[in-house]
Amino acid sequence: MIGLAGKRVLVTGAARGLGRAFAEACANAGAHVVLADVLEADGKKAAAELRQQFVAIDLADPNSVAAGVAAAAELLDGLDGLVNNAAIATAIGGKTFEEIDLETWDRVMSVNVRGTWLVTRAAAPYLRRSAAGRVVNIASDTALWGAPRLLHYVASKGAIVAMTRALARELGPDSIAVNAVAPGLTITGATDYVPEERHRLYVQNRAIPRKQMPEDVVGAVLFLLSDEAAFVTGQLLPVNGGFVLN
């Protein structure tokens, strides 16, 4: 198993779904983890169950981001790793690009794109002081195959891929590695709303034709947070059972 013994890791969007799975995997690998989420009750419950710590962060609020990251770094006495997982994804699909309203578009971009930038910016001073700074951005394979009726989300995750490459250049001189993981459609509570037709599309067109579970994704994230990935940066790793083949 990949070891993260003693690493100090902040995971956003960790109250449930993939974020919680990442936090649990990091803790099981020996890391000290702070779970962050706008869902305070769920986040505190998840942190208690994992015997880790929690901070409230609303990615749409710059002040909340700055305060939340600072609080996480204080709890951990620094940061070695950041998993930018938080995003708006639930219950926004199904509309064509012409039907998406401006408010929803702006909300998705504010959280998924601007929020990821703000968290990374706030975490950067702490990661620079680490001997092994790592940033793992959670993108989506929807941006790789151009999923229809989901343009705002797809565009936001495409931006995450581009940001990953630019951040790798800017943070590389500080020995901070920045990479992205692009999961396929994963079975979590957050994907219950996805139409069965889309689930079938994924299963039938994967090279490994089965449903994708959270445990299928955590290994890639653990690797990119680990010492073994010290010279891997600016890369995108699709994890979708071969639905998208690069």
C-alpha positions as CSV (number, residue, x, y, z in Angstrom):
1,M,0.0,0.0,0.0
2,I,1.2,3.5,-0.7
3,G,2.4,5.2,2.5
4,L,1.6,8.7,3.6
5,A,2.9,8.3,7.1
6,G,3.0,11.7,8.9
7,K,1.8,13.7,5.8
8,R,-0.5,16.6,6.5
9,V,-3.3,16.6,4.0
10,L,-6.3,18.9,3.4
11,V,-9.2,17.4,1.4
12,T,-12.0,19.7,0.2
13,G,-15.5,18.5,-0.4
14,A,-14.8,15.7,2.0
15,A,-18.1,15.3,3.8
16,R,-19.3,12.6,1.5
17,G,-18.8,10.8,-1.8
18,L,-15.4,10.8,-3.4
19,G,-14.0,13.4,-1.1
20,R,-14.8,11.3,2.0
21,A,-13.2,8.3,0.2
22,F,-10.0,10.3,-0.4
23,A,-9.9,11.5,3.2
24,E,-10.4,7.9,4.5
25,A,-7.7,6.5,2.2
26,C,-5.3,9.2,3.2
27,A,-5.9,8.5,6.9
28,N,-5.6,4.7,6.4
29,A,-2.2,5.4,4.7
30,G,-1.0,7.2,7.8
31,A,-1.7,10.8,7.0
32,H,-3.1,13.4,9.3
33,V,-6.2,14.8,7.5
34,V,-8.4,17.8,7.7
35,L,-11.7,17.3,6.0
36,A,-13.2,20.5,4.6
37,D,-16.7,21.1,3.3
38,V,-19.5,23.6,3.2
39,L,-21.8,20.8,4.7
40,E,-20.8,21.3,8.3
41,A,-22.9,18.6,10.0
42,D,-22.0,15.9,7.4
43,G,-18.4,17.0,7.5
44,K,-18.1,16.9,11.3
45,K,-19.7,13.5,11.3
46,A,-17.4,12.1,8.7
47,A,-14.3,13.6,10.5
48,A,-15.4,12.0,13.8
49,E,-15.9,8.6,12.1
50,L,-12.5,8.8,10.6
51,R,-10.9,10.2,13.8
52,Q,-9.6,13.2,11.8
53,Q,-10.4,16.9,12.0
54,F,-12.8,19.2,10.1
55,V,-13.0,22.8,9.0
56,A,-15.9,24.5,7.3
57,I,-15.0,26.1,3.9
58,D,-17.4,27.6,1.4
59,L,-15.5,27.8,-1.9
60,A,-17.9,30.5,-3.1
61,D,-16.7,32.8,-0.3
62,P,-13.1,34.0,-0.6
63,N,-13.0,35.0,3.1
64,S,-14.3,31.5,4.1
65,V,-11.6,29.9,1.9
66,A,-8.8,32.0,3.4
67,A,-10.0,31.4,7.0
68,G,-10.6,27.7,6.4
69,V,-7.3,26.9,4.9
70,A,-5.5,28.8,7.6
71,A,-7.4,26.9,10.3
72,A,-6.6,23.6,8.6
73,A,-2.9,24.5,8.5
74,E,-3.0,25.4,12.2
75,L,-4.7,22.2,13.1
76,L,-2.0,20.2,11.2
77,D,0.9,22.5,12.0
78,G,1.4,22.9,8.2
79,L,0.4,21.3,5.0
80,D,2.1,18.7,2.8
81,G,-0.8,17.9,0.5
82,L,-4.0,19.4,-0.9
83,V,-6.7,17.5,-2.6
84,N,-9.0,20.0,-4.5
85,N,-12.1,17.8,-4.7
86,A,-14.9,20.2,-3.8
87,A,-17.2,21.1,-6.7
88,I,-20.8,21.6,-7.7
89,A,-21.9,18.6,-9.7
90,T,-25.2,17.3,-8.2
91,A,-28.5,18.0,-9.9
92,I,-27.2,20.5,-12.5
93,G,-27.2,18.2,-15.5
94,G,-29.8,17.5,-18.1
95,K,-30.0,21.0,-19.7
96,T,-28.7,21.9,-23.1
97,F,-26.2,24.7,-23.4
98,E,-29.0,27.0,-24.5
99,E,-31.1,26.1,-21.4
100,I,-28.5,26.7,-18.7
101,D,-29.3,29.9,-16.7
102,L,-26.7,32.5,-16.0
103,E,-27.0,32.1,-12.2
104,T,-26.2,28.4,-12.3
105,W,-23.4,28.9,-14.8
106,D,-21.8,31.6,-12.5
107,R,-22.3,29.5,-9.4
108,V,-20.6,26.5,-11.0
109,M,-17.7,28.6,-12.2
110,S,-17.4,30.4,-8.9
111,V,-17.1,27.2,-6.9
112,N,-15.4,24.7,-9.3
113,V,-12.9,27.1,-10.9
114,R,-12.4,30.2,-8.8
115,G,-12.8,28.2,-5.6
116,T,-10.1,25.7,-6.6
117,W,-7.8,28.6,-7.4
118,L,-8.5,30.3,-4.1
119,V,-7.9,27.2,-2.0
120,T,-4.6,26.5,-3.8
121,R,-3.5,30.2,-3.4
122,A,-4.3,30.0,0.3
123,A,-2.5,26.7,0.8
124,A,0.6,27.6,-1.3
125,P,2.6,29.3,1.6
126,Y,2.2,26.2,3.7
127,L,3.0,23.8,0.9
128,R,6.2,25.9,0.1
129,R,7.4,25.2,3.6
130,S,6.9,21.5,3.2
131,A,9.7,19.2,2.0
132,A,7.2,17.5,-0.3
133,G,4.3,19.7,-1.3
134,R,1.6,18.1,-3.4
135,V,-1.6,19.3,-5.0
136,V,-4.0,16.9,-6.6
137,N,-6.9,18.5,-8.5
138,I,-10.0,16.4,-9.1
139,A,-11.1,17.0,-12.7
140,S,-13.6,14.8,-14.6
141,D,-13.5,12.7,-17.7
142,T,-16.6,14.6,-18.9
143,A,-14.1,17.3,-20.0
144,L,-12.2,14.7,-22.1
145,W,-15.1,13.3,-24.1
146,G,-17.4,16.3,-24.1
147,A,-20.4,15.1,-22.2
148,P,-23.5,16.7,-23.5
149,R,-26.2,18.5,-21.4
150,L,-23.6,19.4,-18.8
151,L,-21.7,22.3,-20.4
152,H,-21.1,24.4,-17.3
153,Y,-19.7,21.4,-15.3
154,V,-17.7,20.2,-18.3
155,A,-16.2,23.6,-18.9
156,S,-15.3,24.0,-15.3
157,K,-13.5,20.7,-15.2
158,G,-11.7,21.5,-18.5
159,A,-10.5,24.7,-16.7
160,I,-9.2,22.5,-13.8
161,V,-7.1,20.5,-16.3
162,A,-5.6,23.8,-17.8
163,M,-5.0,25.3,-14.3
164,T,-3.2,22.1,-13.2
165,R,-0.6,22.6,-16.0
166,A,-0.1,26.3,-15.3
167,L,0.1,25.7,-11.6
168,A,2.7,23.0,-12.1
169,R,4.9,25.5,-13.9
170,E,4.4,28.2,-11.3
171,L,4.9,26.0,-8.2
172,G,7.5,23.7,-9.7
173,P,10.4,26.0,-8.6
174,D,9.2,25.4,-5.0
175,S,9.3,21.6,-5.5
176,I,5.5,21.4,-5.3
177,A,4.0,18.9,-7.7
178,V,0.6,19.6,-9.1
179,N,-1.4,17.0,-10.9
180,A,-5.0,16.1,-11.8
181,V,-7.1,13.0,-11.7
182,A,-10.1,12.7,-14.0
183,P,-12.5,10.1,-12.6
184,G,-15.3,8.7,-14.7
185,L,-18.9,8.4,-13.5
186,T,-18.5,7.0,-10.0
187,I,-21.1,5.4,-7.9
188,T,-21.7,7.7,-4.8
189,G,-24.7,9.4,-3.3
190,A,-23.8,12.4,-5.3
191,T,-24.4,10.5,-8.6
192,D,-27.8,9.1,-7.7
193,Y,-29.4,11.8,-9.8
194,V,-27.6,10.8,-13.0
195,P,-30.0,9.1,-15.5
196,E,-29.7,5.4,-15.9
197,E,-29.0,5.9,-19.6
198,R,-25.7,7.7,-18.7
199,H,-24.7,5.0,-16.3
200,R,-25.3,2.4,-19.0
201,L,-23.3,4.5,-21.5
202,Y,-20.3,4.4,-19.3
203,V,-20.5,0.7,-18.4
204,Q,-21.0,-0.5,-21.9
205,N,-18.2,1.6,-23.4
206,R,-15.5,1.1,-20.8
207,A,-12.6,-1.2,-21.6
208,I,-13.3,-2.7,-18.2
209,P,-17.1,-2.9,-18.5
210,R,-18.4,-2.5,-15.0
211,K,-19.5,0.3,-12.6
212,Q,-16.8,2.5,-11.1
213,M,-16.6,2.7,-7.4
214,P,-14.8,5.2,-5.1
215,E,-12.1,2.7,-4.3
216,D,-11.2,2.6,-8.0
217,V,-10.0,6.3,-7.8
218,V,-8.3,6.6,-4.4
219,G,-5.1,4.8,-5.5
220,A,-4.3,7.4,-8.1
221,V,-4.8,10.2,-5.6
222,L,-2.6,8.5,-2.9
223,F,0.2,7.9,-5.4
224,L,0.2,11.6,-6.5
225,L,0.3,12.7,-2.9
226,S,3.2,10.3,-2.1
227,D,7.0,10.6,-2.2
228,E,7.0,8.2,-5.1
229,A,5.4,11.0,-7.3
230,A,7.9,13.7,-6.4
231,F,9.0,14.1,-10.1
232,V,5.5,13.8,-11.6
233,T,3.9,17.1,-12.2
234,G,1.5,18.9,-14.6
235,Q,-0.1,15.6,-15.6
236,L,-3.7,14.4,-16.0
237,L,-4.5,10.9,-15.1
238,P,-7.9,9.6,-16.3
239,V,-9.3,6.9,-14.0
240,N,-12.4,5.6,-15.8
241,G,-11.9,2.0,-16.7
242,G,-10.9,2.9,-20.2
243,F,-14.0,4.9,-21.2
244,V,-11.6,7.5,-22.5
245,L,-8.4,6.2,-24.0
246,N,-5.6,8.8,-24.4
